Amino acid sequence: MAFARIVGAYHGDLVRVAYVVAGDEQLAQDAVQSAWSIAWRKLGSLRDPERLRSWLVSVAANEARQMLRGQHRRSVAEIRVGPPDDPEGDPSAEVDRLDLVNALHHLKPEDRTLLALRYVGGLDSTEIGTLLGMSPSGVRGHLSRLLERLRKDLRDG
């Protein structure tokens, strides 16, 4: 019952992080499914319960990276064909989203993982550094360079 509450509380976060890393909805879902299996087996080894969320997010990101390595990556985001969610909405918002998705696809999976942990998972540089074996200042510097690269890609694209 307790594990079901954990899944209910964090499943959405894990899916969002895995999606940013993998860039594919189905791959993200598969990665999260695998992450929950790992979490079930290894939950007892978590020493600090306060780190549960960051640990789970990290497991999902790692699983997404592993699955991505095993598949051929697409270089362009697909556009779904179907009725718009908001007929009164601005179609340029979808163009902006696709530009961002395509710019993210040009990054290495490790770089997308770093961005996902910070901006989707909401982890701070100390938590990310602990998870990835980096110093907090190294995390901040790497994130700064990644954001500048994305800004440039989006301006030039």
N, C-alpha and C positions, 0 to 999 in steps of 0.2 A: 504494500500500500504506500509506503514511504517513497519507494522508487517511482511509482506512478505519479506522485506529487512532484517529484523532481523533473520527470519528463514533461509534465504539464507546464511547469514553470519555465523551463529552459529550451524546449523543443524549437520554438520560433527563432530564438537567438542562434541556435546551432545551424538551422537551415539557412538563415541569412548569411552567416559567416561562410558556410560551405559554398553557397552560391557565388559569393564574391571571389572565392578562391578558384572554384571550378569553372564558373561562367556558364553553367549548364544546369537547368532545374532538375532533371532526372538524376544526373551525377551527384548533385548536392543532396537530394533525397536519399540516394544510396549511401553516400558518405555518412550522413547523419544516422541512418539505420545501423551502419557498422559501428559508428561512434557509441551508440547506445548499448550495443552488445559489449564493447570494450568497457564502457562505464559500469555495466552490470558486474562484469568479472573483476574489475580492479577498484571498485568504489571503496572497498575495505582498506586499500593501501593508501588512500588519501589521508595525509597526516593532519592537514589544517582544513577543517570544514569551511572556514571563511573563504577558502580558495576554490570552492566547488565550481562556481560559475566559470571562473577563468580556466580551470582545468578542463571542464567539459567543452568550452569553446575551442581550446587548444586541441583537444582530441578530434573534434569535428574538422578543424582546419587541416590537421595532419592527414586524416582519412581522405579528405577531398584532394589534397596534394597527391597522395598515393594513388588514388583512382584516376586522377588526371594523367599521371605518368603512364598508366596502362592503356590509355586511349589516345586516339588521334585527336588533336585539338583543332577546333574550328577557328579560323582567323577573323570571321565576320559574324556578327550577331544576326540571328534570323528575325525577320519581322513577321509577327503573327497576323494572319488575315482573319478578320472577323469584325463584327460590329464594334464601334468604339464604345468605351465605357461611359463617356460623357460627350454626347454629340455637340454640346455647347462649348466644350473645352478647347484649349489652344493646341492644335496639332504639332506646333513646334516643340512642345514639351516632350513628346515622344521622340522627336529627332534628337533633342539634347540628351535624352536617356540613352538612345542608341549610340550616339557619339561617345558617351562616357563608357558604355559597355565595350565598344570597340577599342577605346584607348586602354582600358583595363586588360583586354585580351593581349595587348602588345607587351605587357609586363610579364616578368617571370612569375611562376606560381608562388615562389617564396616572397616576392614583393607584394603580390595580391594578398598573401596570408598576413603580412605585416599590416597592410591597410585594413584588412577585414578585422583583425584583432583590435585595432585602435578605433576605427570609425564605425564598425558594425557591432563588434563585441563590446565596445566601450571600455576596454582595458587601458590602464595608464602605462606609461613607459617603463615603470618599475616592474609591473606585472608581466608585460610583454618581454622585457629583458630576461626575467627569471625563466619564462617559458622557452625562450629561444636561445638562451645562453649569450645574451648581449648585455652591455651596460645600458642603463637608462639614457645616458647622453648619446650613446651609439644609436639607440632606437630613435630618439628624437631627430638626430642628424639624418638618418636614413629616411625617415618619414618626410622630412623637409625636402630632401632631394627628390623623393618619389612624387610629392605633391607638385613640385616645380615642373617635373617632367610631364605630369598629367596636364597641368595648366598649359604648357607649351604645345603638347599634342592637340589639345582641344582648340587652342587659338589657331594653330597651323592647319588643323584638319578641316 
